[in-house]
Amino acid sequence: MSVVSPENLQKGCGNIFKSREAELEHELKRLQQTNRILRELIARTHLAYIELDLDHKITEWSGHAEVIFGYRREQMCGRLLTDLVSARENKDELVQFLSDILYNAKRKLRTISMINMEGDELFCDFYYTPVLNESGMPSGISFAVQDVTTIRETRETLKRVEKDLNDIFGNAPIGIYQANSEGRFITANPELAWMLGYETADVLVEKMTDIASQMFANEDKAEEFFFSLFEAEQLNRFRSELKRKDGSTFWALSYAHITRNDSGRISGFYGFAIDISNTVRTEIKLQQMNEELKKISIMDGLTQIANRRRFDEILDSEWKRLRREKNNLALILCDIDFFKNFNDTYGHKTGDECLQVVAKAIETSVKRPSDLVARYGGEEFVIILPNTNVAGAFHVAEIIRKAVRNLSIPHGESKTDRVVTLSLGVAGVVPDDQQTQKDLINLADKALYEAKARGRNQSVMSHP
């Protein structure tokens, strides 16, 4: 058995201690380096670093803590962290929270309302962990602190905006919706559901699976809507009839705009629909009124045939057309024989009725849509016959004369017959630059005068 001398034992122990001391020194340098790296990382993230002891007094106060709160390190070390909390926070509850970190930590983040040096309220996220000594026992708390006041304000703003948008979406007096690229609703507001006859917006989204066929009353309009939208990427003031759940329809003004996904591809569209049924009904009524006014402006109120104004318009347009075409234009002027005597004998009411019946007979005798029968004034009537020569017009005049004679309207004061009769003057020309419309009227009037001179109840052709 070999015996180690005291000198060798001492030497060996010394080597062991030196080796262990070197290891500890190396470990210390590694920990110091890690600590430095962690502090640099915290500094780069703009987080404040704060440490507390077991009495919740500040022992570390980093540069970013100075930036956030405005207090220097020497002002804060030794102070209680709770000195900086706002009145919003319950200090007793916060003290309990700090104790929980040391002995019963369950959370790793807490937002605390703080007060900076200027007296402004800050909202700070505290990331925390207990600090342990060599024996593994808590010796304090370390915090990484982030000022989230701006973020919180932004979140609150976003919440308010979201609430406002939801209020607008839910209470807007127009239909609002979003649809996917297949033309199916993703979401809709209550107004659109009401407009389309559904109980709720959720029911609308569930039941209406194809906007084109289920919402639009006209298939062509649906096709135009989608083609125009995806071609131009937006649609403004698109007017169409929409279809309710029960099949009834209403007029709507639609607006739409496409949506895109993160890759830039079209993902669908959002749209707005405004019920304009009342507007359309008003427009239709106004149109009918305008047509009625137009009719009144060109119709004789008593006889319901064209008036003198309409005669002048048609004569002018036909004269210009037939002058270009170098074709015939004929005119018939006719007058009820001894109508003044008729009025004096039977009264103006019967006279008006006579005018109405005679006008109807004349209008019935003229067959072509292009011909015009008008009241020329008093008991005079005029007929425009485009593309008709004098002989053809004379034939029409005789048909008219006989039709009125065959009405057998009693006229006891007529010096021609015992019934109402007509005298007619017929004229015709091929319009050219050497003549005027007035010339044609004068020719017809001259022929009418001759018919009266010959004894009335007859047609006479003009002789230029």
C-alpha positions in Angstrom: 0.0 0.0 0.0 1.5 3.3 -1.1 1.3 6.3 1.1 0.8 9.8 -0.4 3.0 12.3 1.2 1.5 15.5 2.6 3.5 17.5 0.0 2.0 15.5 -2.9 -1.6 15.7 -1.4 -1.3 19.4 -1.0 0.0 19.8 -4.5 -2.8 17.7 -5.9 -5.5 19.6 -4.0 -4.0 22.8 -5.2 -4.3 21.7 -8.8 -7.9 20.7 -8.3 -8.8 24.0 -6.8 -7.0 25.8 -9.6 -8.9 23.8 -12.2 -12.2 24.5 -10.4 -11.4 28.1 -10.0 -10.7 28.4 -13.8 -14.0 26.7 -14.5 -15.9 29.1 -12.3 -14.1 32.0 -13.8 -15.0 30.8 -17.3 -18.7 30.3 -16.2 -18.8 33.7 -14.7 -17.5 35.3 -17.9 -20.1 33.3 -19.9 -22.9 34.5 -17.6 -21.6 38.1 -17.8 -21.5 37.8 -21.6 -25.0 36.3 -21.7 -26.2 39.1 -19.4 -24.7 41.7 -21.6 -26.3 40.1 -24.7 -29.7 40.0 -23.0 -29.4 43.7 -22.0 -28.4 44.6 -25.5 -31.4 42.7 -26.9 -33.7 44.4 -24.4 -32.2 47.8 -25.4 -32.7 47.0 -29.1 -36.3 46.1 -28.5 -36.8 49.4 -26.7 -37.9 47.6 -23.6 -37.2 49.1 -20.2 -35.5 46.8 -17.7 -36.5 47.1 -14.1 -35.5 45.0 -11.0 -37.2 45.0 -7.6 -36.0 43.6 -4.3 -38.1 41.6 -1.9 -39.6 44.8 -0.5 -40.7 45.8 -4.0 -38.1 48.6 -4.1 -36.4 49.4 -7.4 -32.8 48.2 -7.6 -32.3 48.5 -11.4 -33.6 51.2 -13.8 -32.4 51.0 -17.4 -31.9 53.8 -19.9 -35.1 53.0 -21.6 -36.9 53.2 -18.3 -35.6 56.7 -18.1 -36.9 57.4 -21.7 -40.4 55.9 -20.9 -41.0 57.4 -17.5 -38.7 60.5 -17.6 -37.0 59.7 -14.2 -33.3 59.1 -14.0 -31.8 55.9 -12.4 -30.6 57.7 -9.3 -34.1 59.2 -8.8 -35.7 55.8 -8.8 -33.4 53.3 -7.1 -34.7 52.6 -3.6 -38.3 53.8 -4.5 -41.3 51.5 -4.5 -42.6 50.6 -8.0 -46.1 51.2 -6.7 -45.2 54.9 -6.3 -45.6 55.3 -10.1 -48.9 53.6 -10.7 -51.9 55.7 -11.6 -55.1 56.1 -9.5 -56.7 53.7 -11.9 -54.8 50.8 -10.3 -55.7 49.3 -6.9 -52.3 49.4 -5.0 -53.3 46.7 -2.5 -54.2 44.4 -5.3 -50.9 45.3 -7.1 -48.8 44.6 -4.0 -50.5 41.2 -3.8 -49.7 40.7 -7.5 -46.0 41.4 -6.9 -45.9 38.9 -4.0 -47.5 36.3 -6.2 -44.7 36.7 -8.7 -42.2 35.8 -5.9 -44.0 32.8 -4.4 -46.9 31.7 -6.6 -46.3 33.2 -10.1 -48.8 32.1 -12.7 -48.8 34.8 -15.3 -46.0 36.2 -17.4 -47.6 39.5 -18.6 -49.6 42.2 -17.1 -50.7 45.6 -18.3 -50.4 48.3 -15.6 -51.4 52.0 -15.7 -48.5 54.1 -14.8 -47.7 57.9 -14.4 -44.6 59.4 -16.0 -42.6 62.4 -14.7 -44.9 64.8 -16.6 -48.0 63.4 -15.0 -49.2 61.7 -18.1 -50.9 58.3 -17.9 -49.1 55.5 -19.6 -50.2 51.9 -20.2 -47.3 49.5 -19.9 -47.0 45.8 -20.5 -44.9 44.2 -17.7 -43.2 40.9 -18.7 -41.8 39.5 -15.4 -40.0 36.7 -13.7 -38.6 36.2 -10.2 -34.9 36.6 -9.5 -33.4 33.7 -7.7 -30.2 33.7 -5.5 -27.5 30.9 -5.3 -29.8 28.9 -3.1 -32.7 29.0 -5.6 -34.7 31.3 -3.3 -36.4 34.5 -4.6 -34.4 37.6 -4.1 -36.4 40.0 -6.3 -38.3 40.5 -9.5 -37.1 41.4 -12.9 -39.3 43.2 -15.5 -39.1 44.0 -19.2 -41.5 46.9 -19.7 -43.1 48.1 -23.0 -45.0 51.3 -23.3 -48.2 50.3 -25.2 -50.1 53.5 -24.7 -50.1 54.3 -28.4 -50.9 50.7 -29.3 -53.7 50.7 -26.7 -55.1 54.0 -28.1 -54.9 52.5 -31.6 -56.8 49.4 -30.4 -59.4 51.5 -28.7 -59.7 53.7 -31.8 -60.1 50.5 -33.9 -62.7 49.2 -31.6 -64.6 52.5 -31.8 -64.3 52.5 -35.6 -65.4 48.8 -35.7 -68.4 49.6 -33.5 -69.3 52.7 -35.6 -69.0 50.6 -38.8 -71.1 47.8 -37.3 -73.7 50.5 -36.3 -73.6 51.9 -39.8 -73.8 48.4 -41.3 -76.7 47.4 -39.1 -78.7 50.6 -39.2 -77.9 52.0 -42.7 -81.1 52.8 -44.8 -79.5 51.1 -47.8 -78.6 47.5 -48.6 -75.0 46.7 -47.9 -73.4 43.3 -48.7 -70.2 41.4 -49.6 -70.1 38.5 -52.0 -67.5 36.0 -53.2 -66.4 35.6 -56.8 -69.0 32.9 -57.4 -71.7 35.4 -56.7 -72.9 34.2 -53.3 -73.4 36.4 -50.3 -70.7 36.4 -47.6 -72.5 38.9 -45.4 -75.4 41.3 -45.7 -77.0 44.0 -43.5 -80.6 43.9 -42.2 -81.8 46.6 -44.7 -80.8 44.4 -47.7 -82.6 41.4 -46.1 -85.7 43.5 -45.6 -85.5 44.9 -49.2 -85.3 41.3 -50.6 -88.0 40.0 -48.3 -86.0 37.8 -45.9 -86.5 37.7 -42.1 -82.9 38.4 -41.2 -79.6 39.0 -42.8 -78.4 35.5 -41.7 -81.3 33.9 -43.4 -80.6 35.9 -46.6 -77.0 34.8 -46.6 -78.0 31.2 -46.0 -80.9 31.0 -48.5 -79.7 33.2 -51.4 -77.0 31.0 -53.0 -76.9 32.7 -56.4 -77.2 36.4 -56.6 -77.5 36.5 -60.4 -80.6 34.3 -60.6 -82.2 35.0 -57.2 -81.7 38.7 -56.8 -82.1 40.1 -60.3 -85.5 40.1 -61.9 -84.1 40.2 -65.4 -81.5 37.6 -66.6 -80.0 40.1 -69.1 -79.6 42.7 -66.4 -77.8 40.2 -64.1 -75.4 39.4 -66.9 -74.8 43.1 -67.6 -74.2 43.7 -63.9 -71.5 41.1 -63.5 -69.8 41.7 -66.9 -69.6 45.5 -66.3 -68.4 45.0 -62.7 -65.6 42.5 -63.5 -64.6 44.4 -66.6 -64.3 47.9 -65.0 -63.7 46.6 -61.4 -66.5 48.9 -60.2 -70.0 49.8 -61.0 -71.9 53.1 -60.3 -75.6 53.9 -60.5 -76.5 50.6 -62.1 -80.3 50.6 -62.4 -82.3 47.4 -62.5 -85.2 45.6 -61.0 -84.4 43.3 -58.1 -86.5 40.3 -57.0 -87.9 39.7 -53.6 -88.3 36.3 -52.0 -92.0 36.2 -52.9 -91.3 37.0 -56.5 -92.4 40.6 -56.5 -89.9 43.2 -57.8 -88.7 46.7 -57.0 -86.3 49.1 -58.7 -82.9 49.6 -57.2 -79.8 51.7 -57.8 -76.7 49.5 -57.3 -73.0 50.3 -56.7 -70.3 47.7 -56.5 -66.5 47.3 -56.3 -64.4 44.2 -56.6 -62.2 42.9 -53.7 -58.8 41.1 -54.0 -57.0 38.6 -51.8 -53.5 38.9 -50.6 -52.1 37.6 -53.9 -53.9 40.2 -55.8 -56.5 37.9 -57.4 -60.2 38.9 -57.4 -61.9 37.3 -54.5 -65.4 38.8 -54.9 -67.0 42.2 -54.5 -68.9 44.4 -52.1 -72.0 46.3 -53.0 -74.7 48.8 -52.1 -78.4 48.7 -53.2 -80.7 51.7 -52.8 -84.5 51.2 -53.2 -85.6 53.8 -55.8 -89.1 52.4 -56.4 -90.7 55.6 -55.3 -88.4 57.6 -57.6 -89.2 55.3 -60.6 -92.9 55.6 -59.9 -92.6 59.3 -59.8 -90.6 59.3 -63.1 -93.2 57.1 -64.8 -95.9 59.4 -63.6 -94.0 62.5 -64.8 -93.4 60.7 -68.1 -97.1 60.0 -68.5 -97.8 63.6 -67.6 -95.2 64.8 -70.1 -96.7 62.6 -72.8 -100.2 63.9 -71.9 -98.9 67.5 -72.0 -97.2 66.8 -75.4 -100.5 65.2 -76.6 -102.4 68.3 -75.4 -99.9 70.5 -77.1 -100.4 68.8 -80.5 -104.0 67.7 -80.2 -107.2 69.8 -80.6 -109.0 69.6 -77.3 -112.5 69.4 -78.8 -112.1 67.0 -81.8 -109.1 65.0 -80.5 -107.3 65.2 -83.8 -104.1 67.2 -84.5 -104.2 70.9 -84.0 -102.9 73.8 -86.1 -99.5 73.7 -84.4 -99.1 70.0 -85.2 -100.2 70.6 -88.8 -97.5 73.3 -89.2 -94.8 70.9 -87.8 -95.7 68.0 -90.0 -96.2 70.0 -93.1 -92.7 71.5 -92.6 -91.0 68.1 -92.0 -92.8 66.5 -95.0 -92.1 69.4 -97.3 -88.3 69.1 -96.5 -88.3 65.3 -96.9 -90.2 65.2 -100.1 -88.1 68.1 -101.5 -85.0 65.9 -101.0 -86.8 62.9 -102.5 -88.4 64.9 -105.3 -91.8 63.3 -104.6 -95.4 64.4 -104.4 -97.1 66.2 -101.5 -100.9 66.8 -101.5 -103.1 68.8 -99.3 -106.9 68.8 -98.8 -108.7 71.8 -97.1 -112.3 71.2 -96.2 -115.0 73.3 -94.6 -118.4 72.4 -93.2 -121.0 74.0 -95.3 -123.1 76.8 -93.6 -121.8 75.9 -90.2 -122.6 79.3 -88.7 -126.3 78.6 -89.6 -126.0 75.2 -87.9 -124.7 76.8 -84.7 -127.3 79.5 -84.7 -130.1 76.9 -85.2 -129.0 74.1 -83.0 -126.8 75.8 -80.4 -123.0 75.7 -79.8 -123.2 72.4 -77.8 -124.7 70.6 -80.7 -122.2 72.4 -83.0 -119.3 71.1 -80.9 -120.8 67.6 -81.2 -121.1 68.0 -84.9 -117.4 69.0 -85.2 -116.4 65.9 -83.2 -118.4 63.5 -85.4 -117.2 65.1 -88.6 -113.5 65.0 -87.4 -113.9 61.3 -86.6 -115.4 60.6 -90.0 -112.6 62.4 -91.8 -109.9 60.6 -89.7 -111.5 57.2 -90.4 -111.6 57.9 -94.1 -107.8 58.5 -94.2 -106.1 55.1 -94.0 -102.4 55.6 -94.1 -100.3 56.1 -90.9 -98.2 58.8 -92.7 -101.3 60.9 -93.5 -102.3 63.6 -91.0 -105.8 65.0 -90.3 -105.9 68.3 -88.4 -108.3 70.9 -87.3 -107.3 74.0 -89.3 -109.5 76.5 -87.4 -113.2 76.8 -86.6 -115.1 74.4 -88.9 -112.1 74.0 -91.2 -110.1 70.8 -91.4 -106.9 69.9 -93.3 -105.4 66.7 -94.5 -101.7 66.2 -95.4 -101.1 63.3 -97.9 -97.3 62.6 -98.4 -96.3 60.7 -101.6 -99.7 61.5 -103.2 -100.4 63.3 -106.4 -103.4 65.6 -107.0 -105.5 62.8 -108.6 -105.0 60.5 -105.6 -105.7 63.3 -103.2 -109.0 64.1 -105.1 -110.0 60.5 -104.7 -109.4 60.7 -100.9 -111.4 64.0 -100.8 -114.4 62.3 -102.4 -114.3 59.5 -99.9 -114.2 62.0 -97.1 -117.1 64.1 -98.6 -119.3 61.0 -99.0 -118.5 59.8 -95.5 -119.6 63.0 -93.9 -122.7 63.2 -96.1 -123.6 59.7 -95.1 -123.5 60.7 -91.4 -126.9 62.3 -92.2 -126.6 65.0 -89.5 -129.7 67.1 -89.9 -129.0 70.7 -91.1 -132.3 72.5 -91.8 -130.6 75.8 -92.5 -128.2 74.5 -95.1 -128.7 76.0 -98.6 -127.1 73.0 -100.2 -128.7 69.9 -98.5 -130.9 68.9 -95.6 -127.8 67.3 -93.9 -124.3 68.4 -93.0 -122.0 68.5 -96.0 -118.4 69.4 -96.8 -116.7 71.5 -99.5 -113.1 70.4 -100.2 -110.2 72.0 -102.0 -107.4 69.7 -103.3 -103.9 70.7 -104.2 -100.6 69.0 -104.9 -97.0 69.8 -105.8 -93.6 68.3 -105.9 -91.8 70.6 -103.4 -88.7 72.5 -104.7 -86.8 75.6 -103.9 -89.0 77.7 -106.2 -92.1 77.1 -104.0 -93.0 77.3 -100.4 -95.4 75.6 -98.1 -97.6 78.7 -98.1 -97.9 78.3 -101.9 -99.4 74.8 -101.4 -101.8 76.0 -98.8 -102.9 78.9 -101.1 -103.5 76.5 -103.9 -105.8 74.3 -101.7 -107.5 77.3 -100.3 -108.2 78.6 -103.8 -109.7 75.2 -104.8 -111.8 75.3 -101.7 -113.1 78.7 -102.6 -114.0 77.5 -106.0 -115.9 74.5 -104.5 -118.0 76.8 -102.5 -118.6 79.1 -105.5 -119.9 76.1 -107.5 -122.5 75.4 -104.9 -120.7 73.5 -102.1 -120.9 69.8 -101.2 -118.1 69.0 -103.7 -114.4 68.5 -104.2 -112.3 70.7 -106.5 -108.8 70.2 -107.7 -106.5 73.2 -107.9 -105.1 74.4 -111.3 -101.8 76.2 -110.7 
